[in-house]
């Protein structure tokens, strides 16, 4: 994904703007160890949505567990591998995101990586995970 065309901006809530500002600031380091901003393009609308997510690192990228996935739409845009952007450690990185379900071969390892970082998070068996792999060298 590339940034939206000139004159358009990602759809970002006021709270998300505040989180983004903190993550890009010199004091954002501590928060950046647990949160990143993601940009995902809607499959049908083509709109770009930007929001904070908690993550865990994995080989070549990050794992995200969508909170209350039954009420969220963003991860559904990643049922097929899609371009995303992630504000990670102060800069935007190009990546590929894909939603994993428990039948996927990568699901178990991704869940293990996430729970190793966040052992107190309750993940309902079968809830989707999002695997984000970096496309750029950083």
LINTAUR-V175755 format. One record per residue. N is the residue number from 1. RES is the residue in three letters. PHI is phi as a letter, one per 40 degrees, with the letter a starting at -180 (* if undefined). D_FIRST is the distance of its C-alpha to the first C-alpha in Angstrom with 2 decimals. Layout:
BEGIN
n: <N:N>
res: <RES:RES>
phi: <PHI:PHI>
d_first: <D_FIRST:D_FIRST>
END
This chain:
BEGIN
n: <1:2:3:4:5:6:7:8:9:10:11:12:13:14:15:16:17:18:19:20:21:22:23:24:25:26:27:28:29:30:31:32:33:34:35:36:37:38:39:40:41:42:43:44:45:46:47:48:49:50:51:52:53:54:55:56:57:58:59:60:61:62:63:64:65:66:67:68:69:70:71:72:73:74:75:76:77:78:79:80:81:82:83:84:85:86:87:88:89:90:91:92:93:94:95:96:97:98:99:100:101:102:103:104:105:106:107:108:109:110:111:112:113:114:115:116:117:118:119:120:121:122:123:124:125:126:127:128:129:130:131:132:133:134:135:136:137:138>
res: <UNK:UNK:UNK:UNK:UNK:UNK:UNK:UNK:UNK:UNK:UNK:UNK:UNK:UNK:UNK:UNK:UNK:UNK:UNK:UNK:UNK:UNK:UNK:UNK:UNK:UNK:UNK:UNK:UNK:UNK:UNK:UNK:UNK:UNK:UNK:UNK:UNK:UNK:UNK:UNK:UNK:UNK:UNK:UNK:UNK:UNK:UNK:UNK:UNK:UNK:UNK:UNK:UNK:UNK:UNK:UNK:UNK:UNK:UNK:UNK:UNK:UNK:UNK:UNK:UNK:UNK:UNK:UNK:UNK:UNK:UNK:UNK:UNK:UNK:UNK:UNK:UNK:UNK:UNK:UNK:UNK:UNK:UNK:UNK:UNK:UNK:UNK:UNK:UNK:UNK:UNK:UNK:UNK:UNK:UNK:UNK:UNK:UNK:UNK:UNK:UNK:UNK:UNK:UNK:UNK:UNK:UNK:UNK:UNK:UNK:UNK:UNK:UNK:UNK:UNK:UNK:UNK:UNK:UNK:UNK:UNK:UNK:UNK:UNK:UNK:UNK:UNK:UNK:UNK:UNK:UNK:UNK:UNK:UNK:UNK:UNK:UNK:UNK>
phi: <*:b:d:d:d:d:g:b:b:c:c:b:c:c:c:c:c:c:c:d:c:c:c:c:c:c:c:c:d:c:c:c:c:b:b:b:c:b:b:b:c:c:c:c:c:g:c:b:b:b:a:c:a:c:a:b:c:a:d:g:i:b:b:b:b:c:c:f:d:c:b:b:b:d:c:c:c:b:c:b:d:a:c:b:b:b:c:b:f:g:b:c:b:c:a:b:b:a:c:b:b:c:c:c:c:c:d:d:c:c:c:d:c:c:c:c:c:b:c:c:c:c:b:c:d:g:c:c:b:b:c:b:b:c:b:b:c:a>
d_first: <0.00:3.73:6.62:8.49:11.05:14.18:16.49:14.23:13.50:12.14:15.06:16.78:20.36:23.01:23.43:19.76:20.10:23.17:21.63:18.77:21.59:23.62:20.95:20.42:24.20:26.74:28.03:24.74:25.44:27.45:25.07:22.14:24.02:23.50:20.57:16.94:14.56:11.55:8.77:8.30:7.84:11.34:12.22:15.07:14.62:11.06:11.61:9.52:11.92:12.67:15.60:17.61:18.32:21.00:20.11:22.00:21.19:21.40:21.46:18.15:16.36:17.27:18.67:18.48:21.16:20.38:23.52:25.52:23.03:25.28:24.57:20.80:18.23:14.87:15.47:16.44:12.92:12.55:15.73:13.99:11.64:8.03:4.75:5.70:6.89:10.68:13.41:15.73:19.06:18.45:15.19:11.45:10.22:7.20:8.22:8.78:10.67:13.58:16.52:19.81:23.15:26.53:27.04:24.19:25.60:23.31:24.17:27.44:26.31:23.26:25.70:28.22:25.83:24.95:28.64:29.77:27.92:28.73:32.03:33.08:30.11:31.27:28.88:30.31:30.62:28.07:25.59:21.97:20.22:16.54:16.00:13.11:13.30:12.28:10.68:12.24:15.93:17.10>
END
